[in-house]
Amino acid sequence: ALVADIVPGGPADNAGLKRGDIIISFDSKKIKDMTELPRIVADTPIGKTVDIGIIRNGREKVLKITISYLP
């Protein structure tokens, strides 16, 4: 799932996600296509901190994100 935009001050911004990152896993679940990610995120409880696997500049990284409402 390609990150197209980031809401300033939102959970993705606070976690360090950037435009152009490719999300390959969320909370230990592999993301096979971009339609899966919104459902998985929506099923995650507010306040839970999860690992997100990404590819940035050809390298894999893991970031931590705390699920919250948008500002």
Secondary structure, DSSP 8 states (H G I E B T S, - for coil): -B-----TTSHHHHHT--TT-EEEEETTEE--STTHHHHHHHTS-TT-EEEEEEEETTEEEEEEEE-----
